[in-house]
């Protein structure tokens, strides 16, 4: 029997990602043709949120034409231009069938600067409400001339008043580098922050889900699942599914402990690989983060964790951020991106 919390039940999983305020905010920004960014760690519910907002607009009678631009395997400006052409050529051809002034364009030789303007050009001559959804947007930063591409896109898109843009990315720190550190699209970016899910909503979801399976979940255990997962949707669901598979009728902390051990075992190879590619100093830095240290350049922390110097701390922060292992908030406080990797380090690696 498939668990209520299993990934094979996406409709059930969607109930976990409530975020009603964020959904309404995104729907409104789409209506207003805004440039919206959503970035968080993988499994934080970005795609679910976008789809909920689009569904809400449809139910309200607001028609949209959604164009998904997945940059997962796009490695150059030319490939990005081709992606635009492949996405919009159909709409240009449809328009040209009856147009008095057709759009003349050599689609085999379209520059990226021209391609970037295709959505707005089409919106200006048709009644289509284009919503362009970029996935894995951070990949542009890795392209040859990536920063020039971002500057050009920023300049062109700033004048696009008839298109809504949604920008998502799975690599949190690279997205932060684009939009927070280097501040591309600063004047037009309407970011919607995605933090941990609300505790009360998650506990309600968990208790209702186990009740449907004929099982009772202790309130204390529900809170422990939420705390262990750090409010991280994917982890909450996975731990719940593991608890569900291990217990015939009553979910308590003993069952949760077994689920956590199973989670570690399932991810042991990946976690070992991650640690195996770190230097001794980088591992020392992670130990400091796990212990709750924040003043990494203080004499006490430098000595205790053998971090050598403030200059070395800077290099460690940069290296671990690029590896998408840790992230820093606006006040430069460090945290692990994957809460279960942090638990694994504490419970198995540093034990």
C-alpha positions in Angstrom: 0.0 0.0 0.0 1.4 3.4 -1.0 1.7 5.8 1.9 -0.2 9.0 1.9 3.1 10.8 2.2 4.8 9.0 -0.6 6.0 11.0 -3.6 3.7 8.9 -5.8 0.9 11.0 -4.4 1.7 14.5 -5.6 -1.8 15.7 -4.9 -1.3 14.8 -1.2 2.1 16.4 -1.2 0.7 19.6 -2.5 -1.5 19.9 0.6 1.7 20.2 2.6 2.8 23.3 0.6 0.0 25.7 1.9 1.7 29.1 1.6 -1.7 30.9 0.8 -0.2 34.4 1.2 2.7 33.6 -1.1 0.4 32.0 -3.7 -1.9 35.0 -3.8 1.1 37.3 -3.9 2.5 35.5 -6.9 -0.8 35.4 -8.7 -1.2 39.1 -8.3 2.4 39.8 -9.5 1.6 37.7 -12.6 -1.5 39.8 -13.2 0.6 42.9 -12.9 3.3 41.6 -15.3 6.0 41.6 -12.7 9.5 39.9 -12.7 9.3 37.5 -9.7 12.1 35.4 -8.3 11.6 32.3 -6.1 14.7 30.6 -4.9 15.3 28.1 -2.1 16.9 24.6 -1.7 15.6 21.7 -3.8 12.3 20.3 -2.5 11.1 23.6 -0.9 8.0 23.7 -3.0 8.8 26.3 -5.6 7.2 24.5 -8.6 4.1 23.6 -6.5 3.7 27.3 -5.5 4.0 28.4 -9.1 1.4 25.9 -10.3 -0.9 26.8 -7.5 -0.7 30.5 -8.4 -1.4 29.6 -12.1 -4.3 27.4 -11.1 -5.7 30.2 -8.9 -5.5 32.6 -11.9 -7.3 30.1 -14.1 -10.1 29.7 -11.6 -10.4 33.5 -11.4 -10.9 33.6 -15.2 -7.5 35.2 -15.9 -6.1 33.5 -19.0 -2.3 33.0 -19.3 0.0 31.4 -21.9 2.8 29.8 -19.9 6.2 29.3 -21.5 8.6 27.1 -19.5 12.2 27.8 -20.2 14.3 25.1 -18.4 18.0 26.0 -18.4 19.1 22.7 -16.9 21.2 21.8 -20.0 21.7 25.2 -21.5 25.4 26.0 -21.5 25.8 29.0 -23.8 24.2 32.2 -25.0 23.6 30.6 -28.4 21.8 27.7 -26.8 19.7 30.1 -24.8 18.8 32.0 -27.9 17.7 28.7 -29.6 15.6 27.8 -26.5 13.8 31.1 -27.0 13.2 30.5 -30.7 12.0 26.9 -30.0 9.5 28.3 -27.4 8.1 31.2 -29.4 8.4 30.4 -33.1 5.0 28.7 -33.1 3.4 31.9 -31.8 5.2 34.0 -34.4 4.0 31.7 -37.2 0.5 31.8 -35.9 0.5 35.6 -35.8 2.0 35.8 -39.3 -0.8 33.8 -40.9 -3.2 36.7 -40.8 -1.0 39.7 -40.0 -1.0 42.8 -42.2 2.5 43.5 -40.9 4.1 40.1 -40.2 7.1 39.6 -38.0 10.1 39.1 -40.3 12.8 37.1 -38.6 15.5 34.6 -39.7 15.0 32.0 -37.0 18.2 30.2 -37.9 20.3 33.2 -37.1 18.6 35.0 -34.2 20.9 36.8 -31.7 20.2 36.4 -28.0 19.3 40.1 -27.6 16.6 39.8 -30.3 15.4 36.4 -28.9 15.1 37.9 -25.4 12.6 40.4 -26.8 10.4 37.9 -28.5 7.9 37.5 -25.5 7.3 41.2 -25.3 7.1 41.7 -29.1 4.4 39.0 -29.3 2.5 40.3 -26.3 2.4 43.8 -28.0 0.7 42.4 -31.2 -1.5 39.6 -29.8 -3.9 39.2 -26.9 -1.8 36.5 -25.3 -0.8 37.0 -21.7 2.6 35.4 -21.6 4.1 34.1 -18.4 7.7 33.1 -19.0 8.9 30.7 -16.3 12.6 30.2 -16.1 13.8 27.1 -14.3 17.5 26.7 -13.2 18.1 30.3 -13.9 21.4 30.3 -12.0 23.0 28.3 -14.9 23.4 31.6 -16.8 26.1 32.6 -14.4 28.2 29.6 -15.5 28.0 30.3 -19.2 30.9 31.9 -21.1 30.1 35.6 -20.8 27.4 34.9 -18.3 27.5 38.3 -16.6 27.3 40.1 -19.9 24.2 37.9 -20.7 22.6 38.8 -17.4 23.3 42.5 -17.9 21.8 42.4 -21.4 18.7 40.5 -20.2 18.2 42.9 -17.3 18.4 45.9 -19.7 15.9 44.4 -22.1 13.5 42.9 -19.6 13.2 46.2 -17.7 11.2 47.5 -20.7 8.9 44.5 -20.9 5.6 45.8 -19.6 3.4 43.1 -21.2 5.1 39.9 -19.9 5.2 38.3 -16.5 8.4 36.5 -15.6 8.9 33.9 -13.0 12.4 32.9 -12.1 13.3 29.8 -10.1 16.5 28.0 -9.3 17.6 25.0 -7.2 21.1 26.3 -6.4 20.4 28.6 -3.6 23.7 30.4 -3.3 24.1 31.0 -7.0 20.7 32.5 -7.1 21.7 34.7 -4.1 24.8 35.7 -6.0 22.8 36.9 -9.0 20.0 38.7 -7.2 21.5 39.7 -3.8 25.2 39.9 -4.1 25.5 41.2 -7.7 22.0 42.7 -7.6 21.1 41.9 -11.2 17.5 42.9 -12.0 17.5 44.9 -8.8 15.1 47.5 -10.1 12.5 45.1 -11.4 12.9 42.1 -9.1 9.9 41.2 -6.9 11.3 38.4 -4.8 9.0 36.2 -2.7 11.0 34.7 0.2 10.4 31.0 0.9 11.3 30.1 4.4 10.4 26.9 6.4 6.8 25.9 6.3 4.6 27.0 9.3 4.8 24.6 12.1 1.1 24.5 12.9 0.2 23.7 9.2 2.7 20.9 9.0 1.5 19.3 12.2 -2.1 19.4 11.0 -1.0 17.9 7.7 1.0 15.1 9.4 -1.8 14.2 11.9 -4.5 14.2 9.2 -2.3 12.1 6.9 -1.7 9.4 9.5 -5.4 9.4 10.5 -6.2 8.5 6.9 -4.0 5.5 7.2 -5.7 4.5 10.5 -2.7 5.5 12.6 -2.3 7.8 15.6 0.6 10.3 15.6 1.7 11.7 19.0 1.7 15.5 19.1 5.2 15.4 20.5 6.4 13.2 17.6 4.7 15.4 15.1 6.6 18.4 16.5 9.8 16.3 16.5 9.3 15.5 12.8 8.9 19.2 12.0 12.0 20.1 14.1 14.2 17.4 12.6 13.2 18.4 9.1 13.7 22.1 9.9 10.4 22.9 8.2 11.8 21.6 5.0 8.8 20.2 2.9 10.6 17.4 1.1 12.2 16.1 4.3 8.9 16.3 6.3 7.2 14.2 3.7 10.0 11.7 3.4 10.3 11.2 7.2 6.5 10.8 7.5 6.5 8.2 4.7 9.3 6.2 6.5 7.4 6.4 9.8 4.2 5.2 8.0 6.0 2.2 6.6 7.5 1.2 9.9 4.5 1.4 12.2 1.3 -0.7 12.2 -0.8 1.8 14.2 1.0 4.2 16.6 3.7 6.7 15.6 6.0 7.7 18.4 9.5 8.9 18.9 10.9 5.4 18.7 9.4 5.0 15.2 10.7 8.4 14.2 14.2 7.4 15.4 14.1 4.4 13.1 12.9 6.6 10.2 15.8 9.0 10.7 18.2 6.1 10.7 16.6 4.8 7.4 17.0 8.3 6.0 20.7 8.3 6.9 21.2 4.9 5.3 19.5 5.9 2.1 21.7 9.0 1.8 24.9 7.6 3.3 26.7 7.3 0.0 25.9 10.8 -1.1 26.8 12.3 2.3 30.1 10.3 2.4 30.9 11.5 -1.1 30.3 15.1 -0.1 32.5 14.8 3.0 35.2 12.9 1.0 35.5 15.9 -1.4 36.2 18.4 1.4 39.5 19.5 2.9 40.3 19.1 6.6 39.8 22.8 7.1 36.4 22.7 5.4 35.3 19.8 7.6 36.5 21.8 10.7 34.3 24.7 9.5 31.3 22.4 9.2 31.9 21.2 12.7 31.8 24.8 13.9 28.5 25.4 12.1 27.1 22.1 13.6 28.1 23.3 17.1 26.3 26.6 16.6 29.3 28.8 16.2 28.9 32.1 14.2 31.8 34.4 15.1 34.2 32.3 12.9 37.0 34.9 12.9 37.1 35.3 16.7 40.2 34.0 18.4 38.3 31.5 20.4 36.6 29.9 17.3 39.8 30.0 15.2 41.7 28.1 17.9 39.0 25.6 18.9 38.2 24.5 15.3 41.7 25.0 13.8 40.6 27.5 11.2 44.0 29.2 11.1 43.1 32.8 10.2 40.3 35.3 9.3 41.5 35.2 5.7 41.2 31.4 5.7 37.7 31.7 7.2 36.7 33.9 4.2 38.1 31.3 1.8 36.2 28.5 3.6 32.9 30.3 3.5 33.3 30.9 -0.2 34.3 27.3 -1.0 31.5 25.8 1.1 28.9 28.2 -0.4 30.0 27.3 -3.9 29.5 23.6 -3.1 25.9 24.5 -2.0 26.5 23.0 1.5 26.1 26.1 3.6 24.4 29.4 3.1 24.5 32.8 4.9 21.6 35.1 5.7 21.6 38.9 5.4 23.4 39.1 8.8 26.1 36.7 7.7 24.8 33.9 9.9 25.6 30.4 8.6 23.3 27.5 8.3 23.3 24.1 6.5 21.2 24.0 3.3 20.2 20.3 3.9 19.0 19.9 7.5 19.4 16.1 7.3 23.0 16.4 6.2 23.6 18.5 9.3 21.9 15.8 11.5 24.0 13.1 9.8 27.2 15.0 10.5 26.2 15.4 14.2 24.9 11.9 14.7 27.3 9.8 12.6 30.3 11.7 11.3 31.3 13.9 14.3 30.0 11.5 16.9 
